[in-house]
């Protein structure tokens, strides 16, 4: 009964993290999950400037009294 209450209450699970780790390691459902390793790209792709960026540069070059 106490174990069911601990699983239903996530705050109670924080009081005994070792028990939670043991339960995770013994879980048959978690053992059957497929996993893959995802790594970030080595290089960031530089995006071409968009029309919005060109407009921003145009507006930034205007005097303050001509801005909308």
C-alpha positions in Angstrom: 0.0 0.0 0.0 2.8 2.4 0.9 4.6 1.7 -2.4 1.5 2.5 -4.4 1.1 5.8 -2.5 4.8 6.6 -3.2 4.4 6.0 -6.9 1.2 8.1 -7.1 2.8 11.0 -5.3 5.9 12.3 -7.2 7.0 14.3 -4.1 7.1 11.1 -2.1 9.3 9.5 -4.8 11.9 12.3 -4.2 12.3 11.1 -0.6 13.8 7.7 -1.7 15.6 8.1 -5.0 17.5 4.8 -4.6 14.2 2.9 -4.6 13.1 4.7 -7.7 16.3 3.9 -9.5 15.9 0.2 -8.5 12.3 0.2 -9.8 13.4 1.8 -13.1 16.2 -0.7 -13.5 13.8 -3.6 -12.8 11.1 -2.3 -15.1 10.3 -4.7 -17.9 8.5 -2.0 -20.0 11.5 0.4 -19.8 13.9 -2.4 -20.8 12.0 -3.0 -24.0 12.1 0.7 -25.1 14.1 1.3 -28.3 16.7 4.0 -27.9 19.0 5.9 -30.3 21.8 8.3 -29.7 21.3 11.8 -31.3 24.2 14.1 -31.6 24.1 17.8 -32.6 25.4 18.8 -36.0 29.1 19.5 -36.2 28.6 22.8 -37.9 25.7 25.3 -37.8 24.1 26.0 -41.2 24.3 29.6 -42.0 20.9 30.8 -43.2 20.7 33.3 -46.1 19.4 36.7 -45.1 15.7 36.9 -45.5 13.6 39.8 -46.8 12.7 40.6 -43.2 16.4 41.0 -42.3 16.9 43.4 -45.3 13.9 45.4 -44.2 15.3 45.6 -40.6 18.6 47.0 -42.0 16.7 49.5 -44.1 14.6 50.7 -41.1 17.6 50.8 -38.8 19.2 53.2 -41.3 16.4 55.7 -41.2 16.4 58.8 -39.0 14.2 58.5 -35.9 11.5 60.9 -37.2 10.9 58.8 -40.4 10.3 55.6 -38.5 6.6 54.5 -38.3 
